[in-house]
């Protein structure tokens, strides 16, 4: 901004500090604070709250509390609901629940009203510590105060219950969540998929993954990692993960979901992965499914892989699926795809 002849103001500095803190660049955030003060701008409660939140997320709640106390003693700015919530969150992260509860009480003494985020933060802390009695109590208090639990509140309870082996109770909480009109998000599905994988219910986990994809809830790398850890141990790369999940869907005759999994790969990787998938399906004599993916392959790739074609031809001959081979051959020729001699490929 300075290069453009524009002088940053308090709002600009606060936004930049907040962005740095969210990235975990706390040192740069404080350096910007010093620059702000040098240029005659006074940081406000939001500036300090951004820094407090950043410190807490780093696990430095003691440093954050010293900055919090500066606000408490300030004549100009006092901690607001966001500040208290950030500080409570920091204590919850470090399992310092007595301090978190102390601040929760103090903010109300100061006339500040905890919001849904404040309650959820405290509920999450108690759930992680296994104190579900207090978590349920807080849920009742927030409802009585006119704040409806959101999906993050339910996720905190469901996650905590699952981690403590109280799966049936977690399922009841999930039903209560749905009855209140809320929909599961990525984190909800990840919790449930993880729990089903831990219980060796891989079919249930795959069903949940199918459901979330159908409902346009995009799985992330964490979700896929959970699945691959349950299906096969020690296979790290993204390509192997996608291939394995796609194959599991193929085994269940869910080709649409398999394609959805694979479409996230870039083109070159997609072609290589689908070639491998076709060969795998051929080796398992799933010739119909292999033909479907081979057709998709010829739509994207003008050159047909010799090894994949040989595997497909062999599988067709051994399964008496000559019509599938005929259809594919015709498709390749009509599409002018470059292919090795069919007789040579089968030898």
Residue, then its C-alpha position, 0 to 999 in steps of 0.5 A: x500500500x505504501x508503494x502506491x502512496x496509500x497509508x495503512x490505517x488501523x483496519x488495514x494493519x489489523x487485517x494484515x495481523x489477523x492474516x499473519x496469525x491465521x497462517x501461524x506467523x506470530x512473530x511477523x504479526x508482532x513486528x507489524x504491531x510494532x510498525x503500527x505503533x511507530x506510525x502513530x496508530x493505536x491497536x484496538x481490541x480486534x488487533x489484540x484479539x487476532x494476536x491472542x488467537x494466534x498465540x493460543x493456536x500455537x499453544x502459547x496460552x500463557x503469553x496470550x494471557x499476558x496480552x489479554x491482561x493488558x486489555x483488561x487493564x486498558x482504559x480504552x479497550x476491554x476484551x470482548x466476546x471474541x477475545x474471551x472466546x479466543x482465550x477460552x479456546x487456548x485453554x481448552x486446547x491445552x486441557x486447562x479446563x479450570x482456567x477456561x471455566x474461570x474466564x467463562x464465568x468472568x466474561x458473564x460477570x463483565x456483562x458479556x454474553x457468550x455466543x454459540x462459538x463460545x459455548x461450542x469451544x467450551x463443550x469441545x474442551x470438556x468432550x476432549x477431556x471426557x467430561x460429558x456431564x459438563x458438556x451436556x450441561x453447557x448444551x442445555x444452558x446455551x439452549x436456554x439462553x437462546x443459542x441453538x447448537x450448530x453442527x460444530x457443537x454436535x461434532x464436538x460431542x460426537x467426536x468426543x463420544x466416539x473417542x471414548x468408545x461411546x459409539x451408541x451414544x454418539x449415534x443418538x447424538x447424530x440423530x438428535x442433530x438431524x432432528x434439529x434440521x442440521x446436515x452433516x458436514x465434512x468433519x461429521x463424516x470424517x468422524x463417522x468414517x474413522x470410527x467405522x474403520x476402527x471398528x473394522x466396518x469398512x463396508x459401512x465406511x465406504x457407504x458413508x463415503x458414497x453418501x457424502x459424495x452424493x450429497x456434494x460434501x467434498x472429501x479431503x485428504x484426511x478422509x481419504x487417508x482414513x480410508x486407505x489406512x483401513x483398506x491397505x496398510x502402508x500405501x502412501x501416494x495419492x495415486x494409490x489411494x485413489x486407485x484403491x478406493x476406486x477398486x473397492x467401489x468397483x467390487x461393489x458395482x458402484x462405477x459412478x462413485x469410482x469415477x468420482x474418486x478418479x476424476x480428482x486426478x490430473x489427466x496424465x495421472x488419471x490415464x495411468x491410474x485407470x490403466x492400472x485399474x483396468x488390469x486389476x479388474x481383468x485379473x479379477x475377471x470383472x470384465x464388464x467393469x473393466x470394459x466400462x473403464x476401458x471405454x472411458x480410457x479411449x475417450x481420453x487417450x488416443x494411444x491404447x496401452x499395449x499391456x492393458x489391451x492384452x490383459x483385457x483380451x485375455x480376460x475376455x477370452x477366458x470369460x467368453x466375453x467376446x462381444x465386449x472385446x468386439x465392442x471395444x475393438x470397434x470403438x478403438x477403430x472408429x475413434x482412430x485410436x492408435x493401437x498395437x496389432x491385436x493379434x500381437x497384443x494377445x500373445 
